[in-house]
Amino acid sequence: MNANLWDLARAIRGPIMLVTFGVLMALNHMEKIGFERTWPILIIVYGLLRLAERALVRPAPPVYPSVGYPPSSYPPQYPPQQYPPQGGAQ
């Protein structure tokens, strides 16, 4: 359930910012209040959306069990190699 809310919070961020910008432009066009005085609202709305997104903690990725595989060890342990004796000029 939390994953769905987190995805929803991320999905609606863009449309909400666009609607907010449109409302501010409409207010500017109607000469009710100038955009130069209302642009900080965009920053506030963006910050609120980010806070809402952070409040909904991103779900951790699923952990897949290693079924049928031997347990891993790091660093890998290799058996010592046996080299044949070196012959040469004596």
PyRosetta script that sets phi, psi and omega in degrees:
from pyrosetta import init, pose_from_sequence

init()
pose = pose_from_sequence("MNANLWDLARAIRGPIMLVTFGVLMALNHMEKIGFERTWPILIIVYGLLRLAERALVRPAPPVYPSVGYPPSSYPPQYPPQQYPPQGGAQ")
pose.set_psi(1, -40.5)
pose.set_omega(1, -179.0)
pose.set_phi(2, -65.6)
pose.set_psi(2, -33.7)
pose.set_omega(2, 179.1)
pose.set_phi(3, -65.2)
pose.set_psi(3, -39.5)
pose.set_omega(3, 179.7)
pose.set_phi(4, -65.9)
pose.set_psi(4, -40.7)
pose.set_omega(4, 178.3)
pose.set_phi(5, -66.5)
pose.set_psi(5, -38.1)
pose.set_omega(5, 179.1)
pose.set_phi(6, -65.3)
pose.set_psi(6, -43.5)
pose.set_omega(6, 177.9)
pose.set_phi(7, -64.2)
pose.set_psi(7, -38.6)
pose.set_omega(7, 178.4)
pose.set_phi(8, -64.4)
pose.set_psi(8, -43.1)
pose.set_omega(8, 179.7)
pose.set_phi(9, -61.7)
pose.set_psi(9, -38.2)
pose.set_omega(9, 177.8)
pose.set_phi(10, -72.0)
pose.set_psi(10, -35.0)
pose.set_omega(10, -176.0)
pose.set_phi(11, -72.5)
pose.set_psi(11, -32.7)
pose.set_omega(11, -175.4)
pose.set_phi(12, -90.7)
pose.set_psi(12, -4.8)
pose.set_omega(12, -178.0)
pose.set_phi(13, -60.4)
pose.set_psi(13, -48.8)
pose.set_omega(13, -179.3)
pose.set_phi(14, -62.7)
pose.set_psi(14, -51.4)
pose.set_omega(14, 179.1)
pose.set_phi(15, -60.6)
pose.set_psi(15, -37.9)
pose.set_omega(15, 179.0)
pose.set_phi(16, -66.7)
pose.set_psi(16, -40.0)
pose.set_omega(16, 177.5)
pose.set_phi(17, -64.0)
pose.set_psi(17, -39.5)
pose.set_omega(17, 179.7)
pose.set_phi(18, -66.3)
pose.set_psi(18, -42.3)
pose.set_omega(18, 177.5)
pose.set_phi(19, -64.5)
pose.set_psi(19, -42.0)
pose.set_omega(19, 178.3)
pose.set_phi(20, -61.5)
pose.set_psi(20, -43.9)
pose.set_omega(20, 177.6)
pose.set_phi(21, -62.3)
pose.set_psi(21, -41.0)
pose.set_omega(21, 178.6)
pose.set_phi(22, -63.0)
pose.set_psi(22, -41.1)
pose.set_omega(22, 178.5)
pose.set_phi(23, -65.2)
pose.set_psi(23, -41.9)
pose.set_omega(23, 178.8)
pose.set_phi(24, -65.1)
pose.set_psi(24, -37.9)
pose.set_omega(24, 177.3)
pose.set_phi(25, -68.4)
pose.set_psi(25, -37.0)
pose.set_omega(25, 177.6)
pose.set_phi(26, -64.7)
pose.set_psi(26, -42.2)
pose.set_omega(26, 177.0)
pose.set_phi(27, -63.2)
pose.set_psi(27, -37.6)
pose.set_omega(27, 177.8)
pose.set_phi(28, -67.0)
pose.set_psi(28, -40.9)
pose.set_omega(28, -179.0)
pose.set_phi(29, -67.5)
pose.set_psi(29, -36.0)
pose.set_omega(29, 178.6)
pose.set_phi(30, -79.6)
pose.set_psi(30, -0.2)
pose.set_omega(30, 179.9)
pose.set_phi(31, 57.9)
pose.set_psi(31, 31.9)
pose.set_omega(31, 174.4)
pose.set_phi(32, -77.5)
pose.set_psi(32, -46.1)
pose.set_omega(32, 179.0)
pose.set_phi(33, -153.5)
pose.set_psi(33, 139.9)
pose.set_omega(33, -175.6)
pose.set_phi(34, -76.3)
pose.set_psi(34, 150.7)
pose.set_omega(34, 179.4)
pose.set_phi(35, -64.4)
pose.set_psi(35, -29.8)
pose.set_omega(35, 180.0)
pose.set_phi(36, -63.5)
pose.set_psi(36, -17.4)
pose.set_omega(36, 177.7)
pose.set_phi(37, -100.8)
pose.set_psi(37, -15.8)
pose.set_omega(37, -174.2)
pose.set_phi(38, -109.3)
pose.set_psi(38, -6.7)
pose.set_omega(38, -177.0)
pose.set_phi(39, -61.0)
pose.set_psi(39, -26.8)
pose.set_omega(39, 176.9)
pose.set_phi(40, -63.1)
pose.set_psi(40, -18.6)
pose.set_omega(40, 177.0)
pose.set_phi(41, -61.2)
pose.set_psi(41, -35.6)
pose.set_omega(41, 177.7)
pose.set_phi(42, -60.8)
pose.set_psi(42, -41.4)
pose.set_omega(42, 179.0)
pose.set_phi(43, -67.0)
pose.set_psi(43, -39.9)
pose.set_omega(43, 179.9)
pose.set_phi(44, -65.9)
pose.set_psi(44, -45.0)
pose.set_omega(44, 179.7)
pose.set_phi(45, -63.0)
pose.set_psi(45, -43.3)
pose.set_omega(45, 178.3)
pose.set_phi(46, -60.7)
pose.set_psi(46, -43.5)
pose.set_omega(46, 178.6)
pose.set_phi(47, -62.9)
pose.set_psi(47, -40.4)
pose.set_omega(47, 178.4)
pose.set_phi(48, -65.4)
pose.set_psi(48, -39.8)
pose.set_omega(48, 178.2)
pose.set_phi(49, -66.0)
pose.set_psi(49, -38.7)
pose.set_omega(49, 177.4)
pose.set_phi(50, -66.8)
pose.set_psi(50, -38.1)
pose.set_omega(50, 176.3)
pose.set_phi(51, -63.2)
pose.set_psi(51, -42.1)
pose.set_omega(51, 178.1)
pose.set_phi(52, -63.0)
pose.set_psi(52, -38.9)
pose.set_omega(52, 178.6)
pose.set_phi(53, -66.0)
pose.set_psi(53, -39.4)
pose.set_omega(53, 179.4)
pose.set_phi(54, -73.1)
pose.set_psi(54, -27.7)
pose.set_omega(54, 177.5)
pose.set_phi(55, -66.5)
pose.set_psi(55, -31.3)
pose.set_omega(55, 176.3)
pose.set_phi(56, -92.3)
pose.set_psi(56, 95.5)
pose.set_omega(56, -174.1)
pose.set_phi(57, -61.3)
pose.set_psi(57, 133.6)
pose.set_omega(57, 178.9)
pose.set_phi(58, -64.1)
pose.set_psi(58, 133.2)
pose.set_omega(58, 179.4)
pose.set_phi(59, -67.8)
pose.set_psi(59, 146.5)
pose.set_omega(59, 178.4)
pose.set_phi(60, -72.5)
pose.set_psi(60, 147.3)
pose.set_omega(60, 177.8)
pose.set_phi(61, -65.8)
pose.set_psi(61, 150.1)
pose.set_omega(61, -178.7)
pose.set_phi(62, -65.3)
pose.set_psi(62, 146.3)
pose.set_omega(62, 177.9)
pose.set_phi(63, -102.6)
pose.set_psi(63, 119.2)
pose.set_omega(63, -179.2)
pose.set_phi(64, -92.9)
pose.set_psi(64, 126.2)
pose.set_omega(64, 179.9)
pose.set_phi(65, -71.4)
pose.set_psi(65, 149.9)
pose.set_omega(65, 178.1)
pose.set_phi(66, -92.4)
pose.set_psi(66, 82.9)
pose.set_omega(66, -177.5)
pose.set_phi(67, -83.8)
pose.set_psi(67, 128.9)
pose.set_omega(67, 176.1)
pose.set_phi(68, 86.3)
pose.set_psi(68, -1.0)
pose.set_omega(68, 179.2)
pose.set_phi(69, -108.1)
pose.set_psi(69, 145.9)
pose.set_omega(69, 177.4)
pose.set_phi(70, -68.4)
pose.set_psi(70, 153.8)
pose.set_omega(70, 179.4)
pose.set_phi(71, -62.0)
pose.set_psi(71, 140.0)
pose.set_omega(71, -177.7)
pose.set_phi(72, -88.7)
pose.set_psi(72, 152.5)
pose.set_omega(72, 175.1)
pose.set_phi(73, -131.2)
pose.set_psi(73, 141.1)
pose.set_omega(73, 178.8)
pose.set_phi(74, -127.0)
pose.set_psi(74, 130.2)
pose.set_omega(74, -2.7)
pose.set_phi(75, -73.5)
pose.set_psi(75, 156.5)
pose.set_omega(75, -177.4)
pose.set_phi(76, -63.4)
pose.set_psi(76, 142.6)
pose.set_omega(76, -179.8)
pose.set_phi(77, -101.1)
pose.set_psi(77, 113.0)
pose.set_omega(77, 178.6)
pose.set_phi(78, -101.0)
pose.set_psi(78, 144.8)
pose.set_omega(78, 177.3)
pose.set_phi(79, -69.0)
pose.set_psi(79, 147.8)
pose.set_omega(79, 179.3)
pose.set_phi(80, -64.2)
pose.set_psi(80, 140.2)
pose.set_omega(80, -178.9)
pose.set_phi(81, -88.9)
pose.set_psi(81, 139.5)
pose.set_omega(81, 177.5)
pose.set_phi(82, -99.4)
pose.set_psi(82, 118.6)
pose.set_omega(82, 178.3)
pose.set_phi(83, -100.4)
pose.set_psi(83, 141.1)
pose.set_omega(83, 176.1)
pose.set_phi(84, -68.7)
pose.set_psi(84, 151.4)
pose.set_omega(84, 179.7)
pose.set_phi(85, -61.1)
pose.set_psi(85, 141.7)
pose.set_omega(85, -178.3)
pose.set_phi(86, -85.0)
pose.set_psi(86, 127.3)
pose.set_omega(86, 175.6)
pose.set_phi(87, -101.6)
pose.set_psi(87, 154.5)
pose.set_omega(87, 180.0)
pose.set_phi(88, -170.9)
pose.set_psi(88, -170.5)
pose.set_omega(88, -179.8)
pose.set_phi(89, -71.8)
pose.set_psi(89, 135.3)
pose.set_omega(89, -177.2)
pose.set_phi(90, -121.7)
pose.dump_pdb("model.pdb")
